[in-house]
Amino acid sequence: MKAITVTQLNNQIKSILESHFEIVLVQGEVSKVVYHSSGHLYFTLKDEKSSINCAMWRSNLSRMKFRLKEGDNVYVYGAVNLYVPRGEYKIIAQEIEPVGVGALQLAFERLKEELKALGYFDEDKKKPLPKFPKRIAIITSSTAAALQDMLRIAKKRWLLSEFYLFNTLVQGDGAAEDIAKNIKKADEYRFDDGKGFDLIIVGRGGGSKEDLWAFNERVVADAIFKAKTPIISAVGHEIDYLISDFVADKRAATPSNAIEIALPDKNEMLLTIDDMINTFKMKVSYILQKKERTLLHLKEIYEANSISKKLDERLREIYVLKEKFQFSLNRVILNKEHKIEKLKASFEISSPKKRIEKFEEEIKTLNKRYNNKLKEIIDYKEMGIKNLLDVFKSLSPKKREKSGFAEIVKNGKRISLNKIKKDDIFFIQDTSNKIKVKALERKE
């Protein structure tokens, strides 16, 4: 079950209440009476077990013949209304009468209850009104001011409907029978095209209860209930509720209101047509844009899957494959050439002639290395002998004596001159002489 908002719930309850309790007659005791500064009347209607809030607007209150007081026992005529923001319902009173108003009212109530029990007031038996009625029958007096009011409003609202008057008695003796007869006549009437009226309006202007009583007669209720053509009851003023109002497919507060209900407003229709045109243009524009996008998409799909596109793709694939093949072929050829070169080189290296030449070259190299090495050894040995000879000659005692050199000996060890300090006692000697010496002074 999908959740609804509180406002949606209250609106649904309001619709149910106001459609099923379009008009009620409630008897009770009055309490909490408030005549508000706005001109409206607020009060509570109660019995031994329950109470309900009521209100009467200023327009209806101005027609009341008495002032309401606490404790009054009254009949309240009105409609049940629900105030959506607070979810509160109340009776909107259209007329208030003290209990015990007379025989007419009693007859009205008894007939109303009888017809209600017979299903005359059932909503599921009421016929829907046509949205654009072409032919409308008006059952009223030709001299009634209400007729002129209806035609005047019709001229302002809608010019495409035809009106046919059935001149009828609307009060006095025989009025109820005349009204019923003309309802039946209008309902059965057929034009040359075989069609009848689209709508019947039964009504008259305001008056006393006695003046309007013809519309409370059983014969009128039967005629309205049996008619196959939708009927609007438009009798009296807004506060006047009659049996014809309950039986008819739709009640109008006044004859003028009946025309407003029956006919569409041409200005509203023009606005609606303008809105429809704008909506149509927007939808057409949207559809065209959508189709354009679809065509572009199809064009892209076609181009992507066209023969020329596929040929181009195949040519590119062939070109790529050709490039790959050429690259692979060149690589194979180069690889084979490289292998051939290696085999050729390997063959040349492994051939007997090449090996002999290699061996001969190696022999030459070895012979050259041998001679070089031998010469190097001989030169090295000769150099060693020469160095030994030079050392021997330099170290020969005789050679040393001839050059005037002598050894410095201190504590039985031969030392160098730079280790001698002042006042040291040491010996200077050669192969044949030895002299004891004391160092008197040292100079660097």
Helices and strands as residue ranges (DSSP letters): H 6-20, E 24-35, E 41-46, E 51-56, H 58-61, E 73-83, E 88-98, H 103-117, G 123-125, E 135-140, H 145-157, E 162-167, H 175-188, E 199-204, H 209-212, G 213-216, H 218-226, E 231-235, H 243-247, E 250-251, H 255-262, H 266-305, H 307-350, H 352-395, H 397-403, E 407-410, E 413-415, G 417-419, E 425-429, E 434-438
